[in-house]
Amino acid sequence: MMKALIVEDELYIRKGLLTMINSLDKDITILGECESVKEAVTVANACKPDLIFLDINLRDGNAFDFLEQVGTIDFQVIFITAYEQYALQAIKNGAIDYVLKPVDIDELEQAIDKALVVGKPILEEQIEIVKDQLINKDKNKLVLSLQEGYQVIDFKELLYCKSDKGYTTFFLSNGKSYLASKPIKEYEGQLPEENFVRTHQSFIVNMTFVDRYDKNGYIYLKSGEKIPVASRRKDDFVSKLIKG
């Protein structure tokens, strides 16, 4: 049996979560409900939950204040959030699950099932990844979840992305490259439109590093790489190239 805690500052959402969780008939016991960072720290340290349903914005702070103050983190987290879509990707990058408000019972069940199967506490590095992108809103960087850990990519150093069979490789100006196990469409929306252009189904290019474009449909980067431009994407690319 998994012991859980609900940390949410809105009473109606707490009660709604409790009702939904009970109705799903999962192997979960709700230890209590909290509405503030201070209260949640006290209850979590006393009760030692396995899982916390955690609102991001709380009455006296936010979820990361709680995670910093609670001491040893030996539990899983499912964020309950009303943040917009761009922020949800940050949560995914940190490999932490979430349920979007208003809470949908099917999404809640999927998150709970994942927690029951995984059974591992979140890590400090996961928390920092989400906090950095969600709270500090550092939009100049992208965090990749790689097989061996997490890699921070500075947009100013990213030459281009190349997709192949569901994987995406990120090529940097310093000669390094990193392979991520997600298709390129997962990252397209996270790259700033003013600098990055999807030139092909398999390529996204940083316009800062474009040296020239030939009429045969190829971009040549300042570093020497040759990148194809699909015919249906040509007009969009040329328009951005001319605008500088």
C-alpha positions in Angstrom: 0.0 0.0 0.0 1.2 3.5 -0.9 0.8 6.3 1.6 0.0 9.7 0.1 -0.4 13.3 1.1 -2.4 16.1 -0.7 -0.8 19.5 -0.7 -3.1 22.1 -2.3 -4.2 25.5 -1.1 -7.7 25.4 -2.7 -10.2 23.5 -0.5 -12.5 22.4 -3.3 -9.5 21.0 -5.3 -8.2 19.1 -2.3 -11.7 17.6 -1.7 -12.1 16.8 -5.4 -8.8 15.0 -5.5 -9.6 13.0 -2.4 -12.9 11.9 -3.9 -11.3 11.0 -7.2 -8.5 9.1 -5.6 -10.9 7.1 -3.4 -13.2 6.4 -6.4 -10.3 4.9 -8.4 -9.8 2.1 -5.9 -6.0 2.2 -6.0 -3.8 0.8 -3.3 -3.4 4.3 -1.8 -4.1 5.6 1.7 -4.4 9.4 2.0 -2.6 10.4 5.2 -3.8 14.0 5.2 -4.4 17.3 3.4 -2.3 20.5 3.6 -2.8 24.0 2.3 0.6 25.6 3.0 4.3 25.0 2.8 4.7 25.1 6.6 1.9 22.7 7.2 3.1 20.3 4.5 6.7 20.2 5.8 5.4 19.3 9.3 3.0 16.6 8.1 5.4 15.1 5.6 8.2 14.8 8.1 5.9 13.2 10.6 4.0 10.8 8.4 6.7 9.9 5.8 4.5 9.6 2.7 5.4 7.6 -0.4 3.6 10.0 -2.7 2.7 13.6 -2.6 0.1 15.3 -4.8 1.7 18.8 -4.9 0.3 22.1 -6.1 2.9 24.4 -7.5 1.6 27.6 -6.0 0.7 27.4 -2.3 -0.6 29.8 0.3 2.8 30.8 1.8 5.2 29.9 -1.1 5.5 27.3 -3.8 6.2 23.6 -4.3 9.9 24.1 -4.4 10.0 25.9 -1.1 8.4 22.8 0.4 10.8 20.4 -1.4 13.8 22.5 -0.1 12.5 22.5 3.5 11.2 19.0 3.9 14.6 17.5 4.4 15.2 14.0 3.0 13.1 13.5 -0.2 12.2 9.8 -0.2 8.8 10.2 -1.9 7.4 10.6 -5.4 5.6 13.7 -6.6 2.7 14.3 -8.9 2.4 18.0 -9.6 -1.1 19.5 -9.7 -0.8 22.5 -11.9 -2.6 25.2 -13.8 0.5 26.3 -15.7 0.4 26.8 -19.5 1.7 24.3 -22.0 5.3 25.7 -22.2 5.7 25.0 -18.5 4.5 21.4 -18.7 7.4 20.5 -20.9 9.7 21.7 -18.1 8.1 19.3 -15.7 8.4 16.5 -18.3 12.1 17.3 -18.7 12.5 16.8 -15.0 10.9 13.4 -15.3 8.3 14.3 -12.8 4.6 13.6 -13.5 1.8 16.2 -13.4 -2.0 16.5 -13.7 -3.4 19.7 -15.2 -6.1 21.7 -13.5 -9.1 21.3 -13.7 -8.2 17.7 -12.8 -9.3 15.0 -15.2 -9.9 11.6 -13.5 -8.4 9.7 -16.4 -5.2 11.7 -16.3 -5.0 11.4 -12.6 -5.3 7.6 -12.8 -2.5 7.4 -15.4 -0.2 9.5 -13.1 -1.1 7.3 -10.1 -0.5 4.1 -12.1 2.9 5.4 -13.2 3.8 6.2 -9.6 2.7 2.8 -8.4 4.8 1.0 -11.0 7.9 3.2 -10.7 8.0 3.3 -7.0 11.1 5.5 -6.9 11.6 8.9 -5.1 12.3 12.0 -7.1 15.9 13.1 -7.2 17.4 16.5 -6.3 18.6 17.0 -9.9 15.1 16.5 -11.2 13.7 19.1 -8.8 16.4 21.6 -9.9 15.6 21.1 -13.6 11.9 21.8 -13.1 12.6 24.7 -10.7 15.1 26.4 -13.1 12.7 26.3 -16.1 9.4 26.7 -14.3 10.1 29.2 -11.5 13.2 31.0 -12.7 11.9 30.8 -16.3 15.3 30.4 -17.9 14.2 30.4 -21.5 17.7 30.5 -22.9 18.4 26.9 -22.2 16.9 23.5 -22.8 17.5 20.5 -20.5 17.8 17.1 -22.1 17.0 13.9 -20.3 19.6 11.5 -21.5 20.3 7.9 -20.7 23.3 8.8 -18.5 21.6 11.9 -16.8 20.7 15.4 -17.7 22.4 17.8 -20.1 21.9 21.6 -20.2 21.9 23.0 -23.8 22.5 26.8 -24.2 20.5 28.0 -27.3 23.4 30.3 -28.2 25.7 27.2 -28.7 23.2 25.0 -30.5 23.9 24.7 -34.2 21.2 22.4 -35.3 19.1 19.4 -34.4 18.8 16.2 -36.4 16.1 13.6 -36.0 16.5 9.9 -36.9 14.1 7.0 -36.1 12.5 8.7 -33.1 15.8 10.0 -31.7 17.1 13.6 -31.9 20.8 14.6 -31.9 21.8 18.1 -30.7 24.9 19.5 -32.4 26.8 22.3 -30.6 29.2 24.9 -31.8 32.0 23.4 -29.5 31.9 20.2 -31.5 30.0 18.2 -28.9 26.7 16.3 -29.7 24.0 14.7 -27.5 21.5 12.0 -28.4 18.1 12.3 -26.9 15.5 9.5 -27.1 12.6 11.7 -28.3 11.5 12.8 -31.8 12.3 16.3 -33.0 8.7 17.4 -32.7 9.0 17.1 -28.9 11.7 19.9 -29.0 10.5 22.2 -31.8 8.1 24.1 -29.5 10.8 24.7 -26.9 13.2 26.4 -29.3 12.8 30.2 -29.7 11.1 30.9 -33.1 13.2 34.0 -33.7 16.4 31.9 -34.0 15.4 28.4 -34.9 13.7 27.2 -38.1 12.4 23.7 -39.1 13.9 23.3 -42.5 13.1 19.7 -43.0 11.2 16.9 -41.3 14.6 15.8 -39.8 16.3 19.2 -39.2 15.9 22.3 -37.1 18.6 25.0 -37.7 19.8 27.9 -35.7 19.7 30.9 -38.1 22.6 32.6 -36.2 25.0 30.0 -37.7 23.7 30.1 -41.3 26.5 31.1 -43.8 24.7 30.8 -47.1 21.8 29.1 -48.9 22.0 27.8 -52.4 19.1 27.4 -54.8 19.5 23.6 -54.9 17.9 23.6 -51.5 20.8 23.4 -49.1 22.0 25.5 -46.1 25.7 25.8 -45.4 26.5 26.6 -41.8 29.5 28.7 -40.8 31.0 25.5 -39.3 30.8 23.8 -42.6 27.7 21.5 -42.2 25.3 21.1 -45.1 21.6 21.0 -44.1 18.7 20.3 -46.5 15.7 22.5 -46.9 12.4 20.7 -47.9 10.6 22.3 -50.8 7.5 23.0 -48.8 9.5 24.8 -46.1 11.7 26.8 -48.5 9.5 30.0 -48.5 9.4 30.2 -44.7 13.1 29.7 -44.4 14.0 32.3 -47.1 11.6 34.8 -45.6 13.4 34.5 -42.2 16.8 34.6 -43.9 16.0 37.8 -45.7 14.6 39.4 -42.5 17.8 38.6 -40.8 
